[in-house]
Amino acid sequence: MTETPETEPRGPVSPTNGGDAGTAAPTGRGPVVAALMLGMALAALDGTIVSTAVPQIVGDLGGFSVFSWLFSGYLLAVTVTLPVYGKLSDTFGRKPVLIAGIILFLLGSVLCAAAWNMGALIAFRVVQGLGGGALQGTVQTIAADLYPLKERPKIQARLSTVWAVSAVAGPAIGGLLASYADWRWIFLINLPVGAVALWLVARHLREPSRTRPAARPRIDWPGALAIFGAGVLLLTALVQGGIAWPWWSAPSLALLGGSATFIAVTVVVERRAAEPIIPGWVWRRRTIAAVNLALGALGLLMVAPTVFLPTYAQSVLGLGPIAAGFVLSVMTLSWPVSAALSNHVYNRIGFRRTAMIGITLAGLILAAFPLLPYPGAPWQPALLMLLLGGALGLFQLPLIVGVQSTVGWAERGTTTASVLFCRQVGQSMGAALFGAVANGVLASRLGSAGDLDSVSHALENPAALTADAADQLRRAVDAAVDHVYLGAAVAAGLSLLVLLFVAPRRFPVLDDNEQPVPKS
């Protein structure tokens, strides 16, 4: 017997439960959708374009020992600002937050193009990240505002397609600009894209009318600073631990201890704040708490294909960087297709069951990776990644659409930001955890303290190694990546347990007719 589709209203939306007076669904949403896709493209292209130009950047500016902070600094800024922007968009509206985010991202891009050394470039990447946090959270929130529940998979599929195209096109664009122009153009290219997005948002996005609050909204700046401090210290410990310094060294312990202190301060401050950045209801409501935990586990398991698969493809299969990127990119091709079709499933059996099917399939696919033959053929991991993308499309989109549909306009920004924040933190934790697992396996196989990076660099020049030594290193990398994929399968199992025992059987969906939507 199938479950009733989860489209029954939980109750009328009012200012007391997170909504406002409703309006009819708007028409002519095309310009706003185009603006959202362009804004998402800015964030999606960023990492893939920059990564291909790292050799040219280091050759020009120096700073090879700290270049990883080009990515870590950006990630830190995006992650720790997501909850802040989510609350601001609920308090003051989506449009001003999105406009501010685009302007800040473009300002960071101009500064990055003008950087005179690696330290300046890293600092300006943080400025970019401050804008990127507004882009990621607010675009997803406006997409949910713009479309009613039955149509929401359309916009989510389009945004997923942006990420898929960016994963394929980003390295090519970055490589072309770095090789035939100058690496600074990888930042300047953001300007025309961002300018068009900014114009479309300013001209066409009109937010619903809302009743003015009796008192002027107050921003919880102490809470925002406490969250920022906790996030920066925790993510720095996770990103740099085991790389810049040993895990159990004084820097790691100091960062983790400082983060724990800030977390305690955050809890105290948020309980007393009139308008907390992270309200207590984010974790008291079973649906939101379950989706946060489940997508945190998704961030954890995504480290296996996105971080370790390219290394496996190059070191074990002997592929070049472009071919290795293709093995990974097939996942981004099946993901948006599966996401676009997922509404046919969750409209019949519900959000929770659809997500459970998706994450179960993902766990089985991840667990099958260690069964691949050594060294194997490239099509074998590519096939698994194609299937994994399809499974994760069934998992992620129903949860995001479902949780956004359980809250009104005035709570949707905070809810969406909490989900994205948990996924980002999960990814950072996964990089640290699985990096330690991979290096531990290598050490046990090779009888040394060598890490995955050093072994991969050694395999880039196989002529300097004997055939037996090269084969031993490849087998060690193969074993290390196998263990990472098993760990990712465990993360998928944890997500399944959350959906089984924490998530409600049916998501308490609000009636679309009772919620305000943006006008265009």
HELIX and SHEET records of a PDB file:
HELIX    1   1 GLY A   30  THR A   52  1                                  23    
HELIX    2   2 VAL A   54  LEU A   61  1                                   8    
HELIX    3   3 PHE A   64  VAL A   66  5                                   3    
HELIX    4   4 TRP A   69  PHE A   92  1                                  24    
HELIX    5   5 ARG A   94  ALA A  113  1                                  20    
HELIX    6   6 MET A  118  LEU A  146  1                                  29    
HELIX    7   7 LEU A  149  GLU A  151  5                                   3    
HELIX    8   8 ARG A  152  TYR A  180  1                                  29    
HELIX    9   9 TRP A  185  LEU A  188  1                                   4    
HELIX   10  10 ASN A  190  HIS A  204  1                                  15    
HELIX   11  11 TRP A  221  GLN A  240  1                                  20    
HELIX   12  12 ALA A  250  ARG A  272  1                                  23    
HELIX   13  13 TRP A  281  ARG A  284  1                                   4    
HELIX   14  14 ARG A  286  VAL A  303  1                                  18    
HELIX   15  15 ALA A  304  PHE A  308  3                                   5    
HELIX   16  16 LEU A  309  SER A  315  1                                   7    
HELIX   17  17 PRO A  321  ILE A  349  1                                  29    
HELIX   18  18 PHE A  351  ALA A  368  1                                  18    
HELIX   19  19 PHE A  369  LEU A  371  5                                   3    
HELIX   20  20 TRP A  379  GLN A  404  1                                  26    
HELIX   21  21 TRP A  409  LEU A  446  1                                  38    
HELIX   22  22 LEU A  452  LEU A  459  1                                   8    
HELIX   23  23 PRO A  462  ALA A  464  5                                   3    
HELIX   24  24 ALA A  467  PHE A  501  1                                  35    
HELIX   25  25 ASP A  512  GLU A  514  5                                   3    
END                                                                             
